[in-house]
Amino acid sequence: MHFEQHGMGRPVLLLHGLGSSLRTWDLVVPHLAAEREVIAVDLPGFGATPPLQGAVTIAALTDAVAAFIADRALGDVDVVGSSLGARVALELAARGHGGNVVALAPLGFWSDRQAKIFNATVGNSMKAMRAAHSLLSLLGNNPIGRSTLLAQFSARPWALGEDFVLTELRGFKTSPSLNAALDALVKGPKPEAGTAASARPPARITLGWGRQDKVAVPSEAERVTDVFPQARVRWFEDCGHYPQWDQPEETVKLILDASG
């Protein structure tokens, strides 16, 4: 898998979200790297990493991350995931990964009704952005356009930088595994209470969730704690689906506190 490495100290592995890349962490990496060695990866089929050879499933994506950890001799590295990456991070925890896990708004901990709503709203929005790729630069280069495009994902889309937003938006078009990963989340098996009970628990599981998240609605946090009763929840105010976008300083603080 393609990755970037910054800083020195105890390593922390960053896993991005659906349709994104390691660039989603750009607002937090400089501050996090002042304290830790930061390793940010592109998941298979996103960014600069080629797609998986077989079916795209949460289990297969987790296998790829586990193989990366083993190949790099990272051992019980602390893992931070966002959205899809948070789901993968929690799957690692369920398998017995021993490092601290920080999961920012993990996807897939929903009811059947919530999954259908997600697919009909967020899923279709992502597909529409793929189809309207030629308009993204025009819409993304002004605050009104950014607000229109990212209202579902950010509580403060107008405040995000133009270059940062355009990089994120291009991911929706250029990620070959976007649709397959979306289907894996919506149609694949959902985590159930008790599935992680026999695994060796990580040192700590911390959930980070935006109060204004319209993608993984805040009520889904309770479903995560049903599966991982040891998890604690940290809420971000004035924050949508991506705390690393809307509250980067608070996100760095959470990561350092939760994995220190």
C-alpha positions as CSV (number, residue, x, y, z in Angstrom):
1,M,0.0,0.0,0.0
2,H,1.1,3.5,-0.8
3,F,1.9,5.5,2.4
4,E,3.6,8.6,3.7
5,Q,5.7,8.8,6.9
6,H,6.3,11.9,9.0
7,G,7.8,12.7,12.4
8,M,9.5,10.6,15.0
9,G,8.5,8.7,18.1
10,R,6.0,6.0,18.8
11,P,4.2,5.2,15.5
12,V,0.5,5.8,14.8
13,L,-1.2,4.5,11.7
14,L,-3.8,6.6,9.9
15,L,-6.6,5.1,7.8
16,H,-8.8,7.4,5.6
17,G,-12.4,7.3,4.8
18,L,-14.7,6.3,1.9
19,G,-13.7,8.0,-1.4
20,S,-10.7,9.7,0.2
21,S,-7.0,9.2,0.5
22,L,-4.2,9.9,3.0
23,R,-4.6,13.6,2.0
24,T,-7.7,13.7,4.3
25,W,-5.2,13.9,7.3
26,D,-3.3,17.0,5.9
27,L,-4.8,19.3,8.5
28,V,-3.7,17.2,11.5
29,V,-0.4,15.5,10.3
30,P,1.9,18.4,10.9
31,H,0.8,18.8,14.5
32,L,0.6,15.0,15.2
33,A,4.0,14.5,13.7
34,A,5.5,16.9,16.2
35,E,4.8,14.2,18.9
36,R,4.6,10.9,17.0
37,E,5.8,9.1,14.0
38,V,2.8,9.3,11.6
39,I,2.2,6.7,8.9
40,A,-0.7,7.5,6.7
41,V,-1.8,5.0,4.1
42,D,-4.0,4.9,1.0
43,L,-6.3,1.9,1.4
44,P,-6.6,-0.5,-1.6
45,G,-8.5,1.1,-4.5
46,F,-8.0,4.6,-3.1
47,G,-5.4,7.2,-3.6
48,A,-2.2,5.7,-5.1
49,T,-2.8,2.2,-3.9
50,P,-4.1,-0.3,-6.6
51,P,-7.4,-2.1,-5.9
52,L,-7.6,-5.5,-4.3
53,Q,-7.3,-8.5,-6.6
54,G,-10.5,-10.1,-5.3
55,A,-13.8,-8.9,-3.9
56,V,-13.8,-5.6,-1.9
57,T,-15.1,-6.4,1.6
58,I,-14.4,-5.0,5.0
59,A,-12.6,-8.2,5.9
60,A,-10.4,-8.0,2.8
61,L,-9.5,-4.3,3.4
62,T,-8.7,-5.3,7.0
63,D,-6.5,-8.1,5.7
64,A,-4.6,-5.7,3.6
65,V,-4.0,-3.3,6.5
66,A,-3.0,-6.2,8.8
67,A,-0.5,-7.4,6.1
68,F,0.9,-3.8,5.9
69,I,1.4,-3.8,9.7
70,A,3.1,-7.1,9.6
71,D,5.3,-6.2,6.6
72,R,6.4,-3.0,8.2
73,A,7.0,-4.8,11.6
74,L,4.7,-2.3,13.3
75,G,3.5,-4.7,15.8
76,D,0.8,-3.3,18.1
77,V,0.9,0.1,16.4
78,D,-1.8,2.6,17.5
79,V,-4.4,2.9,14.7
80,V,-6.6,5.9,13.9
81,G,-9.4,5.5,11.3
82,S,-11.9,7.8,9.8
83,S,-15.3,6.7,8.4
84,L,-14.5,3.6,6.4
85,G,-11.0,3.5,7.9
86,A,-12.6,3.6,11.4
87,R,-14.6,0.6,10.5
88,V,-11.4,-1.2,9.4
89,A,-9.6,-0.1,12.6
90,L,-12.4,-1.5,14.7
91,E,-12.3,-4.8,12.7
92,L,-8.6,-4.9,13.6
93,A,-9.6,-4.5,17.3
94,A,-12.1,-7.3,17.0
95,R,-9.4,-9.6,15.6
96,G,-7.2,-8.9,18.6
97,H,-4.9,-6.1,17.5
98,G,-3.2,-5.0,20.7
99,G,-2.6,-1.3,19.9
100,N,-4.8,1.6,20.9
101,V,-7.6,2.3,18.4
102,V,-9.2,5.6,17.7
103,A,-12.3,5.4,15.5
104,L,-13.7,8.6,14.1
105,A,-17.3,8.2,13.1
106,P,-17.1,4.5,11.9
107,L,-19.4,3.5,9.1
108,G,-21.6,0.4,9.1
109,F,-22.9,0.4,12.7
110,W,-26.5,1.1,11.6
111,S,-29.9,-0.5,11.4
112,D,-31.3,-1.8,8.1
113,R,-33.3,1.4,7.8
114,Q,-30.3,3.6,8.5
115,A,-28.3,1.7,5.9
116,K,-31.0,2.3,3.3
117,I,-31.1,6.0,4.1
118,F,-27.3,6.2,3.9
119,N,-27.3,4.6,0.5
120,A,-30.1,6.8,-0.8
121,T,-28.5,10.0,0.4
122,V,-24.8,9.9,1.0
123,G,-24.2,7.0,-1.4
124,N,-26.1,8.7,-4.2
125,S,-24.3,12.0,-3.5
126,M,-21.0,10.4,-3.9
127,K,-22.0,8.8,-7.2
128,A,-23.4,12.1,-8.4
129,M,-20.1,13.8,-7.6
130,R,-18.3,11.2,-9.7
131,A,-20.7,11.9,-12.6
132,A,-20.3,15.7,-12.3
133,H,-16.5,15.6,-11.9
134,S,-16.0,18.3,-14.6
135,L,-17.9,20.8,-12.4
136,L,-16.1,20.0,-9.2
137,S,-13.3,22.6,-9.7
138,L,-15.8,25.3,-10.5
139,L,-18.0,24.5,-7.5
140,G,-15.1,23.8,-5.1
141,N,-13.2,27.1,-5.6
142,N,-15.7,29.3,-3.7
143,P,-17.3,29.0,-0.3
144,I,-20.9,28.7,-1.6
145,G,-19.9,25.9,-3.9
146,R,-18.0,24.1,-1.1
147,S,-21.0,24.4,1.1
148,T,-23.3,23.0,-1.5
149,L,-21.0,20.0,-2.2
150,L,-20.0,19.2,1.3
151,A,-23.0,20.0,3.4
152,Q,-23.6,16.4,4.2
153,F,-20.0,15.8,5.3
154,S,-18.8,19.0,7.1
155,A,-20.4,21.3,9.6
156,R,-18.2,24.1,8.3
157,P,-17.6,23.4,4.6
158,W,-17.2,27.1,3.7
159,A,-14.2,27.3,6.1
160,L,-12.2,24.5,4.4
161,G,-9.4,25.5,2.0
162,E,-10.0,25.4,-1.7
163,D,-7.0,23.1,-2.5
164,F,-7.8,20.7,0.3
165,V,-11.5,20.5,-0.8
166,L,-10.6,19.9,-4.5
167,T,-8.2,17.1,-3.5
168,E,-10.9,15.4,-1.5
169,L,-13.5,15.8,-4.2
170,R,-11.3,14.4,-6.8
171,G,-11.0,11.2,-4.7
172,F,-14.7,10.5,-5.4
173,K,-13.9,10.4,-9.1
174,T,-10.5,8.7,-9.1
175,S,-11.0,6.0,-6.5
176,P,-11.7,2.8,-8.4
177,S,-13.0,0.9,-5.4
178,L,-15.5,3.6,-4.2
179,N,-18.6,1.9,-5.4
180,A,-17.5,-1.6,-4.3
181,A,-16.5,-0.3,-0.8
182,L,-19.9,1.5,-0.6
183,D,-21.7,-1.8,-1.4
184,A,-19.5,-3.6,1.1
185,L,-20.6,-1.2,3.8
186,V,-24.3,-1.2,2.9
187,K,-24.8,-4.8,1.9
188,G,-22.1,-6.6,3.8
189,P,-22.5,-8.1,7.3
190,K,-23.0,-5.7,10.1
191,P,-21.0,-5.8,13.3
192,E,-23.0,-7.5,16.0
193,A,-22.7,-7.4,19.8
194,G,-20.6,-10.2,21.1
195,T,-18.5,-10.6,17.9
196,A,-15.5,-9.0,19.5
197,A,-15.9,-10.7,22.9
198,S,-13.3,-13.5,22.4
199,A,-10.6,-11.3,20.8
200,R,-7.7,-10.0,22.8
201,P,-8.8,-6.4,23.5
202,P,-6.7,-3.5,22.4
203,A,-5.1,-1.3,25.0
204,R,-7.9,1.3,24.5
205,I,-10.7,2.0,22.1
206,T,-11.9,5.6,21.7
207,L,-14.6,6.8,19.5
208,G,-14.7,10.4,18.1
209,W,-18.0,11.7,16.8
210,G,-19.2,15.0,15.5
211,R,-22.5,16.2,17.0
212,Q,-23.6,17.4,13.5
213,D,-22.6,14.2,11.7
214,K,-25.2,13.6,8.9
215,V,-23.4,10.5,7.5
216,A,-22.9,8.3,10.6
217,V,-25.6,9.8,12.7
218,P,-24.6,10.2,16.4
219,S,-27.1,7.6,17.6
220,E,-25.0,5.0,15.9
221,A,-22.3,5.4,18.6
222,E,-24.5,3.3,20.9
223,R,-24.3,0.4,18.4
224,V,-20.5,0.6,18.4
225,T,-20.5,0.4,22.2
226,D,-22.8,-2.6,22.1
227,V,-20.1,-4.4,20.1
228,F,-17.1,-2.8,22.0
229,P,-18.4,-2.2,25.5
230,Q,-14.9,-0.9,26.6
231,A,-15.0,1.9,24.1
232,R,-15.4,5.5,25.3
233,V,-17.0,8.2,23.2
234,R,-15.6,11.7,22.7
235,W,-18.0,14.2,21.2
236,F,-16.9,17.1,18.9
237,E,-19.0,20.2,18.8
238,D,-19.6,22.1,15.5
239,C,-18.4,19.1,13.7
240,G,-19.7,16.9,10.9
241,H,-18.5,13.5,9.7
242,Y,-14.8,14.3,9.6
243,P,-13.4,15.7,12.8
244,Q,-10.0,16.0,11.1
245,W,-11.6,18.6,8.8
246,D,-13.8,20.5,11.2
247,Q,-11.9,20.3,14.4
248,P,-8.3,19.4,13.5
249,E,-6.7,20.7,16.7
250,E,-9.2,18.8,18.9
251,T,-8.7,15.7,16.8
252,V,-4.9,15.8,17.4
253,K,-5.6,16.2,21.1
254,L,-7.9,13.3,21.1
255,I,-5.5,11.0,19.3
256,L,-2.6,11.9,21.6
257,D,-4.7,11.5,24.7
258,A,-6.3,8.2,23.6
259,S,-3.0,6.7,22.5
260,G,-0.5,8.2,24.9
